[in-house]
Amino acid sequence: MKQKLLYLGWSIYRDIVYSGLDEGITKEHRKKIIHFNTFILLALLVNFFSVISYFYHKLYISALINITSAYFFLLAFWFGSRRKLETGRIIAIINLNLYLIVISYIEGLRAGEYLLYFPYFLVLTFVVSIRRNARELLVVYAITIISSLVCLKVCPYMNNVQVINEALYSRLYSSSLVISLAMTIIFSYAILRVNKDNEEAIMQEKKFGDTIFNTSLDGVFIIFSQTTIIASCNQRALEMFEVKEKREIEGSHIEQWFDEDHIRQFNSIEEAVSSGSPNWQGELAFTTKTGRTFHGYVSVAPFSYKDTRYTKISILDVSHVKMTEFELMKAKEKAEVAAKAKSRFLSNMSHELRTPLNGIIGASNLLLQEEHLPSQKAQLDILQFSSRHMMLLINDILDYNKIEAGKLELAALPVNIKHFIEQVASQFGGQAITKGLEFKTDIDERLDMELITDETRLNQVLSNLLSNAIKFTHEGKITLAVRKLFSSSSKVTVQFIVMDTGIGIPRNKHREIFESFTQADVNTTRKYGGTGLGLAITKKILNQFNSDLLLESEEHKGSAFHFTVELKINENTPRYISEENIGQLEPLQGVKVLIAEDNPVNLSIAKRFLTKWGIAVSEATNGREAVEQFKREEYDLLLIDLEMPEMDGAAALREIRKLNGTIPVVAFTAAVYDNMKTDLLQKGFTDFIHKPFRPGELHSKITYLVAPLRA
């Protein structure tokens, strides 16, 4: 029962004291409401006990005055609970002052009611905060002092409005004194408790602030702006500068902790910030107590406190970031060197491999064009096929490197698609028939038109697909189908399909075969050979055409590779040279060409073709010899190898350009490297041709370059 009564009392107390505390109010406003409600509760308790006492002593007028006062206190509480705290406080203060004047007048000063002014003065400091509302407190104090003076001046010492004898006066005075003392003690305790709570809150806030200050990842210095002396620092600053105690830093000049090269820079920053410039942020170098230098990302911000100007310096150690940047820079430099070495290596290797291949392919072409025994035809075909296959392998490696480096660029030249496909079919039809396979072509007749594309890359794609089809098919047929899907006045969409009845590809390998150096099966690699780059290169070349290589295949049921490309229609009709009719190429009688080539095989091959076309050929085996011959004779065109002893092609060209700045000069080279065309043009070459060369291409370039001279 006792616990229930205590709980009931505590619940009533909480409901009264915490009334009007809505969400969203400030911490300070919350305190004001609690203090005001506490004051109202105590005032109502005093009224309650006073009414009981007055009824007991039959002082009904005094009891009525207390009941009236209690009513106004309840009215003030109601306003406070309705978010009208200021109105409630005004009502409460006026009510209390009027109550003390009226009750003292009715009972007389001898009853001692005026003694309640003493706890009332304490109540004012409890209800009104002197720190934030000093003016309000002074106004309320002034009203209370005036009211107390009016009370003492107007009220009689004794009054006959009620019947009060000597003994009752004595009891009234004693009760007023006890209530006054009790109220004074209660409010004194409340004020002390509030001050203690405030002090604890301040200490907690300070502790919280110190915790944040000392656990910051930044080292923080607080310096006097005028003297640049360090006033304070946090724990991170001690760790950062390898110092054990704050006294080793506090009191020293901030310049003492900067790297010598950055002291002047910081001084200019500090002056600019102190003079009103915005906060500064950037990187500076510092020196620790042990002499170690580290880099920090610094924020400099000015502020004022108690008329003293300070500067806050926050330092984030970025030494690890700097070290990482340095390591990344070194790694980048190494990667660039490695890339250049790789590019140079591939260029040199291509030159070394292409040079003998040029001789082999050139010799096989000459032998096939000249008279030979019928029994030698098969061996010559094998020689030509093997050399071209070797060239394809070299091109695969070089093309893959170029694609990986993002250096592959597509040409835009006119090509008759129907004739182009017929040439591709004739190239691979013989291989299929030799293997006992049927080779079928299905070419859309509407493609007998000229489209703008890269013939070389398109040929490379189809060659890879047809080579694979022949390689992996043992019986059945190979089909090359080309269809016109859509067309407009300026563009045509063409579909290419290569189908075979070969070994097929398992469904779980459809993605893997497009990866570099990957084939469908290890046994496939052992049995059929190959680099595993063909399909990877083919797919990436088609990506350059804004297309993709698609596959439909089942194991033991053959494969079908297909892709579509959108090509522009050529508006002009160019002249074509058919390499199948090399012997019927236009003669170039009267043209004089100087060949500079140190390889005797390559020199012999090139010379044989040029003389077949009626060209007068002079030869030089190095760059120096080429320059000397150019000084002695006049030529229509120069064909110069890049890699030659004594003086290379570029050096020889510089000397020749001093003598003649307009003569056409073609670079005759097996080298392949990034931005090759741009580099050769900058060196003064007019054009270039790769070794092994295509006779028709060489004839075309010479015809084009010497045409203005013959006109």
Order of alpha helices (4+ residues) and beta strands (2+ residues): alpha-alpha-alpha-alpha-alpha-alpha-alpha-beta-beta-alpha-alpha-beta-beta-beta-alpha-alpha-beta-alpha-beta-beta-alpha-beta-beta-alpha-alpha-beta-beta-beta-alpha-beta-alpha-beta-alpha-beta-alpha-beta-alpha
